[in-house]
Amino acid sequence: MSDAPVASPTPGAPTSAKPVRSLSEVTILFAGDSGDGMQLTGSQFTLATALARNDLATLPDFPAEIRAPAGTTYGVSGFQLHFGSGEIHTPGDEVDLLVAMNPAALAVNLHRVRKAAPGRSAGAVLVNTDAFEKRNLELARLDTDPLEDGTLDGYEVFKIELNRLTRETLAEHAEEHGLGTQDVDRCKNMFALGLALWLYTRPMEPAQDWLAEKFSKKPAIRDANVKALKAGYYFGETTEVFAARYEVAPATLAPGTYRAVQGNEALALGLVAAKVKSGLDLVYGTYPITPASDLLHALSKYKDFGVRTVQAEDEIAAIGVALGTAFGGHLGVTGTSGPGLALKTEFLGLALMTELPLVLIDVQRAGPSTGMPTKTEQSDLLMAVYGRNGDGPVPVIAASSPGDCYEVAYEACRIAVKYMTPVLVLSDGYLGNGSEPWRIPDPDTLAPFEVSFATENNNPNGDFLPYVRDETTLARPWARPGTPGLEHRLGGLEKDSRTGGVSYDPANHQHMVKTRAEKVQRVRQEIPPCRIDGDGEGTLIVGWGSTRGAIEVGVERARAAGHRVGHLHLRWIWPLPADLGDILARYDRVLVPELNNGQLVRLLREQYLVDAQPVTKVQGLPFKAAEIEEAIVAGS
């Protein structure tokens, strides 16, 4: 990183009297109690960074408990943001600035802060010294005060009395409007946000606009937060604690209109695009479950587009709503996470047997059972591919970035309708909650929907055959209930291959099992050739889902160090691409990084008899780029 002075701060920011130094990239982590508003602080800093035209990636990290005991290590909530003037693929391996609101936040996250090394200094820690009192030290299980015992030796430390400064800032306002100490103390995150915005030359206006809208009906709370935000900003300018501030130049991005988007938001937008392009109604049936719940919240905002959302009484009812929608001739979608996928399995098998288009979105989390509800993992892959009774394959597609969730959701709906099959979408907590700059796509570039309903013409002789298939896709006709002449039997029992009547004939059952499997394999027609980034020989890294960013950076570093490495990232998990086997055979070594205990690697070994080696991590956290680089170098 460079510390050369630059001529001017970020547009829209007040002029600073202190020197402004240039940095190419920064990773900042806000951490405190779950009630300290760290997710809000991080999201507002992200918005300001997006408007400053930096590339970025985020990692929200919060406890599973609705209200974990204040001051405890397991109640710490964090929000990490990596932004820069170049391409950003990960939320950052090492933190440049940790903002710790209490001792527990410091204890949990200090190991993430950049350590000193030859040619570079250690990272910085900004602490709220008012929180470092005996009771909070005990709750964090600290025997001594880390501000005094040498724990922070070597780090650049900024000691700020956030509680006192916030209270002094709002003393008159609180007295005038009858705000209590608790109301005032809740504003200290805005003081910290304002200070961080000043330190990295971010504009204040986005946060002010958000506060004005959020608390429009509570003007006293709105004004208190705005005052704290501005006080924090100008405190940075006037205090002697900071000798300089920093600027990260705008990134060079492809031309277009951008917005910051979370993965769950992008999934919702992709479903809305599918609804509009297909001309079908869309009904989303779901049951609240972390981290998929935000998809319901996002979709519920699109009623004007004809999107209907249903919060059912349980997971089984939710997928029943979606399947009933498909039966009625519309787009049926359901979403869940972790144990909810297990509960939906029976109805997913029914959708497979009836051959109706349904999309099931799984925003994966750490398991098994209820596991760690707010932590990310990729451990549902084998369940997605194999997790049904009988031989019941379904197409499985995985998103690789928050923005990619848009295309994956759209493609899943298109394939479901074209091939008359349920499709399973794999996202995860890191993608669902994470953010990135997203270039808003031109909807005209999306692949067109092929929607074809059976009509009376499908029954010219009064004998409708619901399982006579399209020769290209093997899809059966989609017959809407109530269409004259298209009455037929539908259910979970095996069907006659033409009439749709219940059949226990052994040969017919084998024929139907193989036909349904072959229909899924026909989806390969839609999968483009695999793309290899990097070298065409040596070591091949095969990834899927949210590991993409860390793999890209890890491979880039390994290649810069002289290693011959290629990277192939799978979007379609089932069926696998037609050219994948030939590509795997070209490499001396195949590594498969996954946030599970080794699932895709088993699938590749089974399908291609290749000696693929797992690189696994099951800590509820995404890979660091350094971990991928280390795995590449270790076997070279």
Secondary structure, 3 states (H helix, E strand, C coil): CCCCECCCCCCCCCCCCCCEEEECEEEEEEEEECCCCHHHHHHHHHHHHHHCCCEEEEEEECCCCCCCCCCCHHHEEEEEEEEECCCCCCCCCCECEEEECCHHHHHHHHHHECCCECCECCCEEEEEHHHCCHHHHHHCCCCCCCCCCCCCCCCEEEEECHHHHHHHHHHHHHHHHCCCHHHHHCCHHHHHHHHHHHHCCCCCHHHHHHHHHHCCCCHHHHHHHHHHHHHHHHHHHHCCCCCCEEEECCCCCCCCCEEEEEHHHHHHHHHHHHHHHHCCCEEEEECCCCCCHHHHHHHHHHHHHCEEEEECCCHHHHHHHHHHHHHCCCEEEEEECCHHHHHCHHHHHHHHHHCCCEEEEEEECECCCCCECCCCCCCCHHHHHHCCCCCCCCCEEECCCCCHHHHHHHHHHHHHHHHCCEEEEEEEHHHHHCEEEEECCCHHHCCCCCCCECCHHHCCCCCCCCCCCCCCCCCCCECCCCCCCCCCCCCCCCECCCCCCECCCHHHHHHHHHHHHHHHHHHHHHCCCCCEEECCCCEEEEEEHHHHHHHHHHHHHHHHCCCCEEEEEECEEECCCCCHHHHHHCCCEEEEEECCCCCHHHHHHHHHCCCCEEEECCCCCCCCHHHHHHHHHHCC
